[in-house]
């Protein structure tokens, strides 16, 4: 049987709430090995899941620099996405005994991998993605040979991407998720040559065989309940089977509730949560509790805002450190224009459309501020590296909409 290894790199203070369900679904794929490079301990042990200790992003950067012969300095975990196509080279010593290597995220629940990744498909294709329009960052397989290990180098931009602290969505499509559904990536003018473009170009040139068909569920267009039964995922209405369920669209929803993990061979997954026995009554109580917690959170921020406003009357902080600095959130280009002391204008440019927003910033402590305009209250954190005066990343948390965004400085 063809041997498969899937890699994930995760660094944090604790595992997310859905991790135990991810881990449990790995157990039901005993003929696939999972290698997790992390600073955390395993919550429980599965024979085919191997935890390899890497202390932090600094240690990973040193390893990547050595293996890729580049100057790597990763400053936040989101940047790791750009490195996924390089894992075959970085972790080559762990992959010697495998025919295929790949990468996966942990915000997924696996069905039966071998049901879809048959020997016939594995023998035929060099690269396998369960998404039609781009190699999925949450699951992609590549043959363990020199060509596929070094495919990322087919992008003329790979060194610039990997040495830059900004996230480029290199592993997928350079944030062109909407356009790749209707336009071939070769016809889209992107900032960098993404891994999608690399694979599509080589596919058209018949230099690789590339499998890319939709065999996953992300709840983008449906709220249907799916059943996970002894390692298989089924749509409760059509009974269609899926490779995996990706929680990317629902995991941060305040009304997505995950039951405490139980060692049971059956549970349901839907936009409402992961449940062993769903009860509408129980779900309603959880929603009420969540709304109460949300109101408390909103009240705390308003008190914080009032405090900062009172302080601002006696001490207004200048925001000149943002003088005409340019950042990117995904494919959106934003520029800051400071005005009088704590006020600034933000220009958002996306798809040739300009949006102007005026914000007032109030410093809370150190590099943490609150930003307000007529429609939003946000906490804003400025992140610096070394002794640089310009923040390399700005983390923006919109309180009302519960949206977290990271803006990266354009070097």
N, C-alpha and C positions, 0 to 999 in steps of 0.2 A: 504493500500500500504506500502511496505517495505520502511523504512526511511533511507536515505543515507546522510552522511556528508563527504565532502572532505576538507582536511587541506593543507594549504601552509604556510610556514614561509619565509618571505623575509625582509631583512634589507639593506637599501641603502640610497643614497642621493636623488634619484628620481626613478620613475617607468620607465622601458624600453619602447621603442617606440611601441612594440606590445601589451602592457598591456591592452589598451582600447579595442582592438579586443578580447582579452581573456575574459575580463569582460563582454563585450556585448554578447559573446557566452554563458556565464553563465546565462544570463537573459532568454535565450530560453530553459533552463533546470530548470523551476520553481519548480519541484518536487525533486530537489537535493539541499541541502544546502552547501555553500562554506564558510569556516571559514579561514580568512587570519590573521595571527599573524605578525604584522609589526610595524615599526616606522613611516610609511608614512600615509598620508591622502588619502582617496578615491577620485579619479578624478571625479567620479560621482557615484550615489548610485543605487544599484540594490536590490530589496527586499530580495532575497535569498542569497546575499553575505554579510557576516558579518565581519567587520574589528575589530580586537581586538588589542589594543595597547600594544606592548612590546618595551621598549626603545631601546635596543641594544642586541648584542650577550652576553654581560655580564649578563644581566637580564635573558635571555633565559638559559644561563649556570647555573645560580643559581636555576632556576625552575627545570631544568633537573636533577641537582644534588640531589635535594630534592626528586623528584618523583622516580628516579632510584636508589637512595642510592649509588651514585658514586661521584667521584671527577671530575666534568666536567668543562673544561675551553676551550670553542670554540674561536678560534682566527680569523677565516675567514668564510665567508658564505658558501663556497664550502663544508666545513665539515658538514654542516647541512644535506647533503645527507645521511650520515651514520646514522642519527637519525630518518629518515622517518619511519622505522618499529617500532620505540618506541613511535610515536605520540599518539597511542591509550592509552598508559599508562600515558604519560606526560600530555595530555589534556583530561584526563578521565572525569573531571567535566563538560566539554563542550559537551560530547558525550552521556550523560546518556539517552537521549530520542531517540537514533538512533539504528537501527538494524545492519547497516553496517557503518564502518568508513574507511577512506582511505586517500591517499595523492595524490597531483597532482602538476605539475609545472605550471608556468605562461607563458612559451614560447610555448603555445599550443592554438589552436582554437578548441572548442568543437563542435561536431555535436550533434545528439540526444543521450544522455546517456541512457535513458530508452528504446530506440529502441533496444539496445544491451543488457543492463542490465535488462532483463525481470524478472518478478516474478518467472518464472520457473527456471531460472539460479540462481537467488538469493536464492531460497529455496534449491537448490541442492548443491551449492558450499560454501566452507568456505573462500577461497581466490580466487580472480579474477584478472588476468593480461591480458591486450590486446596484449601482446607480447609472442611469442611461447616459447622462450628459457630462459627467466628469468623474474622475477617480475619487471615490468617497473617502474623505479623511477619517471617517469612523470605521471603515473596513476596506482594505485593498490588499490583494495578494499579488506577489511577483515571483517569478521563477528565480531560484537561487543560482544564478550564473553571472558571469562577468558583465554581460550586456545589461541585465535588469538591475544589478547592484549599482551600476553607474549611470542609469537612465537620467537621473536628475542633472547630470553634467551636460545633457543635450540642450538645456536652457542656457542661452548666452548670458543670462543674468544671475546664474546660481550663486556665484561667489559674492556678488553685491548683496543679494538677498540674505544669505546666511551670515554675513558679517555685519549687517545692519540690525539694530535693535528693534526696528519696526516690524510688525507682522504684515506680510504680503499675501496671505492665503495662497502660498505657493503650492501646497499639496493638493489644492483643488483648482479654482479657476480665477484667482485674483479678484474675488468678490463679485464676479459677473454672473451670479446665480440666476437672476431673472432672464438675462439675455441668452444664456446658453440653452434655454428651453426652446427657443425659436430660431436661433442663429448658430451656425457652426462656429466653434471657437476660432477657427482659422480666419474668419471674417470679422472678428471683433478686435478693435484696437485697444489693447490692454497695456497697463503700465509696464508689466514684466511678462516674460515668457513663462507661463505657469506650467505645472506638471500636466494639466489638461491639454494644453497646446502641444507639449512635447509628445505625449502619447498619441494624440490625434494625428499629428504630423507624421509620426513613424508608422501609424496604422495605414494612412493613405499611401505612404511610400512602400507599404508591404514589407517593412523591416521588422515589425512585431505583429503578433496576433493578440488582439485586445478584445476581451469580453466585457461588455457593459450593458447590462439589462436590469430593469427595475424589479428587484426581488426583496425589497425591504419595506417596512412601514414606519412612517414618521409622523402620522396624524396630521399631516398638512391639510388634507382635504376631507377628513372623515373623523367622526367621533364614535365609530363602531368599537364595541368591546372585542378584544382579542384574548384568546385563551392560551396560556402556556401550560402544556400537559406533557410531563415527563420528557422535557427537552425539545418539544415541538411547538410551534406557534401557529394558531389557526384563527382566521377571521370567523367570528361567531355567526355571521350571516351567510357568507359565500363558502365558508370552510376552506378558502384559499390558504395555502401554507406560505410562510415567510422565513427568510434566512435569519432575520433579527428585527427587533423593534428599537428604533432610535428615539430617545426621550428628549432630543434637543429642543423641540417645540413646546414641550409641556413641563419640563422639570422645574422651571422657575415660576410657573403659574402658582399663585398663592392658594388656589383651590385644587391643586394636584397633591393628593395625599398618598403617602406610602405606608402601608401597614408594617409594623415591626416584623423583621425577618423570621420566618418559620421554616423548618426543614421539611417542607411538604412538596409533593410532586405536581401540584396544580395551583395556579393562581390566575387572576385576570389582570389585563393591562388595558387602560383606556385613558383618554384625556383627563379623567377624574382621579386617576391614581393607579397604584398597584395594590390589589386586594385579594385576600384569600376567601373572604365571604363578603360580598358587597351588600350593604344595607343603606337604602335611601335615607332612613331615619338617622343612622350614624353619620352619613355623609353631610346631612343638613346641619347636625350639631357641630361637625368639624368646620363647616363654612361659617357658622355663627361665631365660633371661637376664633377663627382666623380673622373675621371682620373686627372683632373686639381688639385683637392684638394689633391689627392694622390701624385702628383708630388711636390706640395708645401710642403707637409709633409716630403717627402723624402729629399728635399732640406734643410729644417730646421734641420733635423737630421744630414745631412752631415756637415752643419756649426757647429753644436754641436760637432760632432766628430772631426772636425778640431781644434776647440777650446780646446777640451780635449787633443788632441795630442800635441798642442803647450804648454799646461800646463805641460804635462808629461815630457818635456825636462828639466824642472827645478825642478819638484817634482814628483817622481815616488812613487806610493803608494804600500806598501807591501800587499799581499793578504794571509798572513800566517794564517789568521783566518779561511781559508778554508782547512787547512792542512789535507789531506786525510779524509775529511768529506764525509759521504755517504748520498745520498738523493734518493727520488723516484719521478718520474713523471709517474703517472699511474702505469703500471707494469714494467716500465723501471727503472733499477737501475743505478744511476750515481755517480761517485766518482771524487772528485777534487784533483789534485796534483799540488800545486803551484811550480813555477820554479823561475826564476830570477825576483824579485820584482813584476811587474804588469802582468807577464805572468803565465799561468797555462794550464795544460792538463786536459781535461775532458774525462773520460772513460764511455761510454754508454754500458750497458749490458742488452740485451733483447733477450729472446729465445735462450740463450746460444751463442749469437753472440756479439763480442766486437767491438766497434767503438771508434776510438781515434780522438779527436778534440783539436787543440791548439788555445787558445784565449788569447788576450791581453785585460786587463781591465783598463779603465780610469775612475777615480772618477770625477763625476760631482758636487755633493754636498751631504753631510750627507751620507745616505745609498743608494744613487742612482748612478749607474755606467753605462758606455757604454762598451759593449764587442764586439770585432771584430775578425773575422778570414778571410780567403780568400773568403769565400762564403756568409758570413752573417754579418749584423750589428744588434745588439740587445741592448735594454735598459734592465738593470738588477737592480732590487730592492731587497735589503736584509731586511728581517723582523725579528725583535727580540721580545722576550717576557721577561718582567721583567728586570733583570740585567744580563741575560745570554750573554756570549760572542759569542756563536754559533747561527747563524740565524736559526730559526725554519722553515722558508719558503723563497724560492728565486723565485721571479716573473720574468720571461723571456719573453720579447716581441720582436719577430723577425720582423724587420721593413719590409724587402722585402716580406716575405710570409704572413704577417699580422697574425701571429700565437702567441697566448698568452698561456704560460704554467706555471704551478706552481710546483716547486720541493720542497718536504717536507722532512725535516731531519728525519733520521731513528734513533729513540731512542732505 
